[in-house]
Amino acid sequence: MRPRKYYPAVCVLLTVLLTASSSAQFSGTAAHDYIKKLCEPEFRGRKTGEPGSREAALWIAERFQEWGLRPGGDAGFIQEFPMLVTVQKETAELTLENGLFGRAVYTDGNDFVLYFNSGSGRGRADVVFAGFGISEPRKGRDDYAAIDARGKAVLIYRNTPKDGQDWSKENGRDYKMNTAAAHGAVAVLMLEQREFPVKGATIPAAGYQPGLPAYTISKKVARDFFQGTMKQMDEVLREAERSEQSFPMNRSIVFRARVDRRAEGVGENVVGILPGSDPELKAEVIVVGGHMDHNGLAPSGHLYPGADDNASGTAVVMELARLLASREEPLKRTVIFAGFGGEEQGLLGSTFFAAYPPVEAGRICAMFNFDMEGTGDGGAGFGGLNYFPRLLGKAVENVPEEQRPRLRVTRGWGFGGSDHAPFIQQGIPAIGFFSTGGHPFYHRVEDTPETINPASLQFVGDRAAELLVALADAERSLLYNGNARGRCFVLFGDQIDFAPLPKGKFEKCLHHLAGVAPAYAHRAVAVDIGSWQAKDLCRSLNAAEKQIRESGDLLLYENSGALGAAAGSGSIAAALGLNGTAGLAGDADLLHDLAKLGLSVLHIDDTGDPVFSDGMISDWGRTVLDICAEGKVLVDLCFADGAYLKRITACAKGATLAHAGVEAMLADLPACKEVLENSHVIISLFSEDGDAGQISQLMDRVDVSRLHLEARGHRGSKEVPHIYETVQKLYELRTAISGPEKAYDEMTALLGGNLRRVLY
């Protein structure tokens, strides 16, 4: 049952009316006026959980009502959600008592800021450097092993080891806070991966420690702590990626922080619904949203108005709502307009909305997110062409030619730090919009309406309106036979076919696909240079590379970065590959030369290849694998007999992709696990019958981080591939087993995340 909790409603609606254009065009001027209103001192920086945020939400709700939207909240237009609400009651203090050059007093808001949801505390403490703040001996990393953190202030660099393991959980601020508390720390000094601290960084509720103050500090402050330790800070931080670097710093601080918690915290979203007009398609829903909150009012009295971040995104959502509600010809699909709260505190409002939408979640076919649309060079961009490549691609083509240079289109992929993320997590395609150019006053008091460029608002709004109408009025269903979630996971992942195409097939197949988004996210294929029929393989490689570069449509695969470029452009990356080693005639120097010239893939699928001798790896085979590892050439293996996979992967020292059927792997789990013991090997699964249940069984029995789920036999198909249904069923199975967050992590890992980790 949906959780509901009601709080006394604020009934006073503001009556301030803005002059919005009544024409059926997006008005950047009107959007700028909305920004000015949202940044006024009466809303006190719109920090969710405080009165100013509620008052701003009610003002937006009044506009929605004025424009004829239907309320979509629990109480009118307001959707409430529970949250941890803490308030910094006074300016915090931090002093280094015994720096190399003496005492240093730091300033709240400049040298450091308290995290939202910091705990309270005061006193004096010695400082220890705790590396990345990780304590996971079973994974081979314990930054606390060499130090005693009890009663100490721990200095932590927020980062993770670079050893091929998944450390995303350990990089969370909640993990680092809980680990520091478990080791007895009395204060946390966190160095984020930026030069200066920013107001608004948050400790998630799961990491809230009431008695443990948490500071995010500047690099300058961190260097003050390192000076005199006989350790160079940048070198220590680099080395920490490979091994523990913790040590006592022989420094002490005096600190003071007071942060109170409210007994009952509540945030709010503003939700308005514009019903669709088509009898059937109105059941499909597009969500258009952006976060309306910002960082509030500091104890020092400094107001963080948040004009660009994100009154600008809220203003674009509002103006789109006004525009489309006044449209003479109503949209076919239903559109929900939302102003989300709590984004700055961890995507709280959008996460709640995605979990408890005012319509059936399975009817949401797309989401548009607007975050930071107000500054820059007057251009715009969006990420997500790969979700609806034909529909959105056509809309992009219709942009006037003189305006196209101002439009930047990129791929959409997976999770991220804005309100599209909770929708993507549930397999709902989400398209993120942004203004191009700089955003110089991010989370600073200078982020005021005076810095906004109305031309950016106008261009973002015009492009978004065109794309939104293209989707909302599309003739065919956007739910893809009910498998929209499966399609989303497949399309934001990476499907790669590295079995080299011969020259003739390359010319026919790739040029047909170039510039046309494939049916399901093939990002790269390989070209067999051995079939080029030049005088030697080096010339063949050069000839293939020249043809790829001169095609004008294809991308040359040089490293894994080509995958994102291919997805963003809706095209294919062509890698230079070699099918088998027979053509090398045992010439190791030739393979060295090919690797230097750009050979990316060596595909082996013949048990008679010279890399084998009497079914075992030959000396030549070992040489080949060593050269591939040294030259960063992916070894792509496909054998029906799992024994060959086991033998060759046991010797592989570099990135290896081994293809295997799900049924075969389940039938011989010991051999499967033996193959996966090699940290450079990923097994690429194909399921001939699309049995999601079998894939789920395998995931429960082996390390999921070593698996990739491939789709076979659908490249170029205009029909909905069977893989969409398989992936959707798999996601539903994994959600039932482990919940949506872990299921999402598993899907992103299976559909490209694991593979990208081993690619060069």
Buried (B, 14 or more C-beta within 10 A) or exposed (E): EEEEEEEEEEEEEBEEEBEBBEEEBBBBEBBBBBBBBBBBEEBBBBBBBBEBBBBBBBBBBBBBBEBEBBBBBBEBBBBBBBBBBBBBEEBBBBBBBBBEEEEBEBEBBEBBBBBBBBBBBBEEBBBBBBBBBBBBEEBEBBBBEBBEBEEBBBBBBBBBBEEEBBBEEBBBBBBBBBBBBEBEBBBBBBBBEEEBBEBBBBBBBEBBBBEBBBBBBBBEBBEBBBBBBEBEBEEBBEBBBEEBBBBBBEBBBBBBBBBEBEEEBBBBBBBBBBBBBBEEBBBBBBBBBBBBBBBBBBBEEBBBBBBBBBBBBBBBBBBBBBBBBBEEEBBBBBBBBBBBBBBBBBBBBBBBBBBBBBBEBBBBBBBBBBBBBBBBBBBBBBBBBBBBBEBBBEBBEEBEEEEEEBBBBBBBBBBBEBBBBBBBBBBBBBBBBBBBBEBEBBBBBEBBBEBBBBBBBBBBBBBBBBBBBBBBBBEEBBBBEEBBBBBBBBBBBBBBBBBBBBBEBBBEBBBEBBBBBBBBBBBBBBBBBBBBEBEEBBEBBBBBBEBBEEBEBBBBBBEBEBBBBBBBBBBBBBBBBBBBBBBBEBEEEBBBBBBEBBBBBBBBBBEEBBBBEEEEBBEBBBBBBBBBBEBBBBBBBBBEEBEBBBBBBEBBBBBBBBBBBBEBBBEBEEBBBBBBEBEBBBBBBBBEEBBBEBBBBBBEEBEBBBBBBBBBEBBEEEEBBBBBBBBBBBBBBBBEEBEBEEBBBBBBBBBBBBBBBBBE
